[in-house]
Amino acid sequence: MELNSDFSSRVVVHSDQLEWQASPMKGVDRRMLDRIGGEVARATTIVRYAPGSKFSAHTHTGGEEFIVLDGVFQDEHGDFPAGTYVRNPPTSAHTPGSEPGCTIFVKLWQFNLDDRTQFRKTMADELAAPVDGVSTATLHKDDREIVTYSHLDPGAVLNSDAAGGIELLVIDGSITTGGDDLTKDGWLRLPEGQALSATAGSHGAKVWMKTGHLPFAKAPAV
């Protein structure tokens, strides 16, 4: 399966307008944003766990990173409330689920296969002091990518001309960029060479962003 797999093109997805699709596990549904591959795939997805649902135990051969968007995600490593950012590197394993239910934004098979750094962060706790109405936290940085989280005051502008492409998810509030209005769960991917200028709406915005990673986009090595 290929979905939004042309990484040389600009892509905007208003994911709240997509139908939920059932996963192989009962009670776990998803909205696919981009994908290369079948059930084993380089994928970017919003996943919803119904209360009391869980996924079977599995190993992340290609790594997994996710943000908890609402509710509480759970596995044998603990409880992960909304606003948590998690990186589970290649060779890590868990049995995910949620007793109260939750929604997560998750990226699979997008790690350096030699990465073994596992961590969780409360994104808001990492924020630096605001500059021109924008507070930013660097969640992760390596030689392939930079992952950030930003709070934008109403009318504040988030700019980036980072090499290697730009991808962002609106976690709360709204932004306007390139003629598009993105609200909660709106997703944007810009190819190499396109700069970002995003203006927050009247209630501000909370934005997750990754840069530099698109040259490494490829199907899973399975």
Buried (B, 14 or more C-beta within 10 A) or exposed (E): EEBBBEBEEEBBBBBEEBEEEEBEBEBBBBBBBBBBBEEEBBBBBBBBBBEEBBBEEEEBBBBBBBBBBBBBBBBEBEBBBBBBBBBBBBEBEBEBBBBBBBBBBBBBBBBBEEBEEBEBBEBEEBBEEBEEBBBBBEBBEEEBBBBBBBBBBBEBBBEBEBEBBBBBBBBBBBBBBBEEEBBBBBBBBBBBEBEBEBBBBEEBBBBBBBBBBBEBBEBBEE
